[in-house]
């Protein structure tokens, strides 16, 4: 057996031996019981400490390394998160500025479009006004021409009716004879010249 194993065995059995020896002596002394308990405690926990020293030390070292790694990772994550937050805030500010610029551009474009539409509507109104005036003039002229033609037709009809009332067959014959005579006189004058 190794020295370590022997020591563990001794430490494990010693409390039982001490307890038995106290029982055999039948001392009711409180101080002896207290000392026995203290020795028992020291042996038990001293042995456990001796046996578990290396595993506990390794566990604590591993735990410290794990906590250090966790802290380092947390620091890196925090630093990355702060960097991301700064980038996000910067981008948010840029987006706010872009939104404001787009809003102002849209307003100015809207105003220009409004003015363009108003000018186009005014021009179209003027064009329509001119077209309507031209059409009114054309209709007026056509109406006036129609009225003149109607007046001429009425006047001709009236004249024809008057002529027909005044013109009797004798006057008709007289007019034809007068016309022929005038033509002969004219024709005769043009020959002599």
Secondary structure, DSSP 4 states (H G I P E B T S, - for coil): --HHHHHHHHHHHHHHHHHHHHHHHT---HHHHHHHHHHHHHHHHHHHHHHHHHHHHHHHHHHHHHHHHHHHHHHHHHHHHHHHHHHHHHHHHHHHHHHHHHHHHHHHHHHHHHHHHHHHHHHHHHHHHHHHHHHHHHHHHHHHHHHHHHHHHHHHHHHHHHHHHH--HHHHHHHHHHHHHHHHHHHHHHHH-
